[in-house]
Amino acid sequence: MRATLQSLLSGRDWILADGATGTSLFAMGLVSGDAPELWNVEAPERVRGLHAETVAAGSDLFLTNSFGANASRLKLHEAQDRVAELNRAAAGLARSVADASGRQVAVAGSMGPTGEILAPLGSLEASEAADIFEAQARALLEGGVDLLWVETMSSAEEFRAAAEGIARTGAPWCGTMSFDTAGRTMMGVSAADMVRLVSELPHKPLAFGANCGVGASDLLRTVRGLAGAHPDLPLIAKGNAGIPKFVAGHIHYDGTPELMAEYAVLARACGARIIGGCCGTTAAHLSAMRAALESAPAEAAAPDLDTIATRLGPFSSASDGSDAGGSPDRPARRRRR
């Protein structure tokens, strides 16, 4: 039976999402500078293999290999006229893995930023951006995804444009932003700003939260900020597997499966209901996260900042983005689900 996010969440307090797509494909041979999305047609078995590893590791939901498959990003590879082809292929590969899993697994159509700065700071108008996102969304839906998944956004304007494009399709969706600059996104959006942004959208997501960013500690500090604003929707936590470092000419993430297992349990305690990983997160990490979530008892309150830093490592900045002075917020109690 096809899974929906609502049906998955109705069964328990948390679900496990997936890990890294791009960095995993690079580990499988993708060359730096090439578009991962082209592998949906040039190396489909490798993409399908990554999805199969993710599901075997215990993920209840995973994203398609379509992060940069919008016309603006594909133009960098002279493939802007292949939006429909590449997104349908991405969705079809993921759909085949989910349908063969023997259990309910949701397929989420990944939709990343356009790579452009929206007006008034940039030249891309919001209406044009909405058209770009709508085209990608329709192709992913035609390919068989269960929902759409906007991720790694930094601009409120672009997040709204993605929401508008998806609203034209009427499809369910989720959305995350990347908080990587002293507790804010690159364009200055704070956790509280995001809660307000989502609350004002006519076509609201099923869930929202944070992904990527700096490291697991910083991401959970952001999740605490989101939870502290008392949102009405479930929260998402998809943090990187540690901090990226250059090792022998390649980017390496130092987060072990044990660290990500700690992160998963703490993410649940901070209020996240959809928990996964981002860059550097492999099937081994996901297996450890699933085991920890299933075995560790739920905590009654969110961990304080000292606990997060002690168990996952120090924060990258003193500021959590909640004020101009950069003072960390006070510990927020986790609401019952």
N, C-alpha and C positions, 0 to 999 in steps of 0.2 A: 504494500500500500504506500502511495506517495506520502511523504512526510510534510507536515507544515510546522513552522516554528511554534505556533500556538499549541499544537498537539504534543510536541516534544516538551515544551515548558510546563504543560499541564501535568506531566507525569512525575516531575521532581523539581527541586529547587534550583538545579543547575544543569547545563548541558555543556559538553565539550566540543569546542570548535576545532579548527585545524591549525596548522603551523605555517611555515614559510612556503611560498610557491616559487618566487623568483630566485632566492638564494639556493633553494633545493635544486632547481633546474640548472643553475650554474654549476653545482656540484656534479650534475649528471652530464656535463659537457657543453652547456650553452656558453657561447663566447661573449665576453663583455662587449657591450655596444650593440649586440643583436637584440631583436625584439623577442621576448619569450613567447608572445602571442602567436608568432609565426610557426612555432612548434606544434600548434594545434593541427596544422595540416602537413608540416614537414617531418615531424617526429611524434605522431600521435601516441605511439605505444609508450614512449617515455612519460608523456603527460598522464596517460591513463595509469601507468605504473606508480607515479607519485600519488595520485588520488587513491589508488588501491592500498598503498602503504598507510596513508592517512586513516582510511576507514578501518584497516586491520589494527591500527594502534588504538582505536576506540573512539574516534571522532563521531559525533552525532550530526555534525554540520560541517561542510567544507566548501571552499570557494573555487570558482572556475579560474582557469588560466587566462584571464581577460582584463587584468588590472589596467593595462595601457591600450586596450583595444577600442579607443575612441578616435574619431577622425583627426583630432588635433595632434594626439600623440603618434598615431600611425603615420602622419605626414612626414615625420622625421625619418621614416624608413620607406617613403614613397609607396605607402600601402593604404592611404586614406580612403581609397575606393573599395577596400576589402573589409569594411566594418561588419557588414552583415555576414559575410563568409566566415570570418575569424571568430566572431562571437557565437554564431550558431555551432561551429565546430567545437569551441570550448565547452559550450553547454552540453552538446551531445556526448562528448567524452566523459564528462562528469556524471551525466545522467546514466550512462551505461554502467559505471562503477557503482553508483548508488543503488540502481535497480538489481544488481547482481549480489548485493551485500547480504540479503536475507533478513534485514531488519530496517527499521525506519531511519533513514539518513537524509537530511535535507541538503539540497544543492542550492548554493547562493551564488548569484551572478556578480562577480567582482567588477566594480566600476571605480577606477582611480581618477585622480585629477586630470584636467586637460593639459596641464603644463603651462598654461597661460595665466596672466594676471587679469582679473576682471575689472571693468570700469567701476569707479572713476579713476583708479590708480593705473589700470592697464587699458589695452585697446579692445579686449574681447567683451562685447555686451552680454549682459545676463541672459537676454532672450536667445542669443546665438549659442551660448553655453547650454541652455536648456534644450535647444534643438539637438546639439551634439549628444547630450546624455540620453535624450529620448530615443535617438536612432540606435544607440548601443543597447538600451534597455529592451527595446522591441525585439532586437535580434537574439538577445539572451533568452527572452521569454519564448520566442519561436523555437529555440533550441532545446527547451525543456527544463529551465531552472524553476525551482519552487519559490524563490524570492530573489530580490536584488539586494546588493550589498555595496553601498558607497563607502569608500575607505581612504584613509590617509589624507584627509582634507585639512587645509590650514586656513582657508578663507571662508568667512560666513557667507559672503556673496556667492561663492562657488557651491557651497553646501546647499544654499537655497535653490540655486539653478538646477542642481542635480535632483533635488526634491520636486521641483516643478516639472522637469522632464519625465520623471517617474510617475508623477501624478497624472500625466496625460494618458498613461497606460492603465492606471488603476491598480497596479501591482503592489503587493506587500514588499516592504523593504526594511533594511537596517542601515545605520550610518555611524561611522566613526571618524574622529579627527585625530591628528597627531600632535601631541603636546610636547614639543622638543626644545623650547626656548624658555628656560626658567619658569616652568609651569604653565606656559602659554604656547599656542601654536605659533608658527613662524609669522603669521599675520596678526598676532596679538590677542587671539581669542582665549579667554580663560574658561575654566570648567563651568563657572556660574553663567558665563555668557552662552555657552553651548546649551545649557538647560533652558535658558530663556529662548534661544533660537529655535530649539525643537518644539517648545510649547506654542510657538507662534505659527508653525507650519500648518497650512490647510490639510495637507496629506501627510500625516505624521508617520514616522517609522514605527515598526513593531518593537524595536529596541535601539539603543544608541550607546555610545561610549567612546573609548580611546583605543588606538592601536599604534604600533611602532614606537616612535619617540626615541628616548635615550636608552633606558634600561627598565628592568622590572620594578625597581624601587620607585622611580619617578612615575611610572605609569600607575602604580597603585596609589600614590599620593594624589594623582589626578582623579582616580576613581573615587577616592574618599571625598574629594571636592564635589564631584558630580552627585554622589549620594547625599552629601550634606545640604545640597540645594533641594532635596526632597522631590525628585522627579516622579512622574506618574507611570513611567515606562521602565521595563527591565534594562539593566545596564550591561554593557559589553566590556570585557577586558582582554586585549590581545597584545601582550607585551613582547618585546624582543628577548631572545635567549641570551641575556647578558649584554655586555658592552662590545661593540665592534672594534677589532684591533687588526692591524696589518701583520700577517705572519707569512714569511716567505713569499711576499708579493701578492698575497690574497687576503681578503677580508675574512676574519675568523671571529665568531661570537663565543665568548668564554663561559656562557651559562651552561652548566651541566644539567643532566636530567634531574638530579637531586635538587638543584636550585629551582628549576621550573616546577617541580612538585610542590616545593614550599610556596612558590609564587601562586600556584593554582589555589591552594588552600587559603592563603591570605586574601586572594582576589575574591573568593566566595565570602570571606568574613567582612571584606570591605563593602559588600553589597552587589557584586557582579553575579549575574545569573548565566551569562554566556561567556565562557572562559576558554581562551585559546592562546596561541602564540603568534608571533610575527617573525621578523628576520632571524634566521639562525635556528628556528625551532624545527626539529626533525621528528620523525616517527618515534625515535627513542625517547625524546622529551615528552611527546604526547602520551606514550604508554605510561611513563612515570606520573604524569599529571592525572591521568584517569585513575590509576591505582590509588593515588593520594586522596583524590576527591571521594572515592568510594569507601576508603578505610578511615579517614580522619573524621572525628566528630565535628559537627558544625559549632562554631564559636558564637557566643551570645552577643558579642560586641566587636566592632571593628578594631583592628590593632592600631595602637598609636604609632606615631612616626618613628620613635626610637625602636620599637619592635620590628617595623618594616626594615629599617636600616640595618639592624643587627642580624636579621635572618636572610636578607637579600643583598646587602651591600649599601654603601652610602649614596645619598642623593647627589645628583650632578650639580645642583645649585641650592643656595639657601632659600630661594623663593619658590613658593608653590603657585605663584601667579594670582593670588587672591587679593593682593593690595600692592600699592606702589612701593612700600617699604620692603617687601619680600619676606615678611614674617610668616613662618609656617602656621597653618590653621590649627585650631584645637581639635583633639580627637573627637570624632563623631560616632555616636552609637549606631549600630546597624539596626534598621527596622526589621521587624518580623515579616516573613513572606507568607 
